Amino acid sequence: MLNDHNKISIVGCGKVGMTAAYAITLSGLANELVLVSRDKDRIDGEELDLEHGSMFLKHLEVIASNDYRDIKNSDVVVVTAGAAQKPGETRLDLTQKNLAIIDDIIPKIVKHSPGSIILIVSNPVDLLSYRAYKIADLPKGRVFGSGTSLDTARFRFHLSEFMGVNPRSIHAYVLGEHGDSSFPVISSAVVGGQLLSTFPGFSKEKVMKAYEKTKDAAYKIIQAKGATYYAIGTVVSHIVRSILRDSKSVSPASIPLHNYHGHSGIALSVPCVIGRNGVEDSLEIKLDWEEKKALEHSVNTLKGYL
């Protein structure tokens, strides 16, 4: 059940931030939505645009602000601020400039809304999530990143194309970095309770083709239209719903590792239980030898940028 009052703040109101805001507005999750940006004039316009559809939706108070004091008592603060990935860039190319932005933003969030769950969406999400976790000094699970939630959704969609099964009936994860060193977990993937590897028509070649489409998706979309934002906006709304409804749903999220398959000292995506306290648990799922090596590669790739 939703609480009587839910307040969500979004820091960074570019294409991803505003698409997330729109998805949250349509969802009816929040009673209060705060849009935080340095460009007050522009987000005043965004506020009006959202408000003008209010007669068709559940009542929602929208506040446009350049003052972090307005995020006070937020249930969830979503961070989408930062430089966006451009054609030809990897997410990791954004590291230094976006780490500086996180260094500036996180202390302000903790100061003005210390009880909130902080969801990092900006890229490179794993490195930013780890930095935010270290700076915030909040209980474990209160700061985490959207990670490979979108990669996993893309992977399940592309698997469904050749399997003829609804993506929601496919339980297969992409884990590790939200980036080029991510990897699909095939050994424990299931479809309707049946191992993916025993499903009629299964072939490793088809599965890896679905994964390659997943890995290349952002590059293809950015090349075609300049940015990705619809799908990630939907993902943000889904994660916020899991928090506010205390759903205890399992989804890949970027969290600091503490001896996860022997790895620590970095954040990347593993299956997590998400509820009212943020990430409430992580699941150390079984990995085969190849998947363990892929996890190690992802860890080492990210640590090289710390």
Secondary structure, DSSP 4 states (H G I P E B T S, - for coil): ---S--EEEEE--SHHHHHHHHHHHHHT--SEEEEE-S-HHHHHHHHHHHHTTGGGSS--EEEEES-GGGGTT-SEEEE--SPPP-TT--GGGGHHHHHHHHHHHHHHHHHH-TTSEEEE-SSSHHHHHHHHHHHH-PPTTSEEE-TTHHHHHHHHHHHHHHHTS-GGGEEEEEEB-SSTT-EEEEEEEEETTEEGGGSTT--HHHHHHHHHHHHHHHHHHHHHHS---HHHHHHHHHHHHHHHTT--EEEEEEEE-SSBTTB-SSEEEEEEEEETTEEEEE------HHHHHHHHHHHHHHHTT-
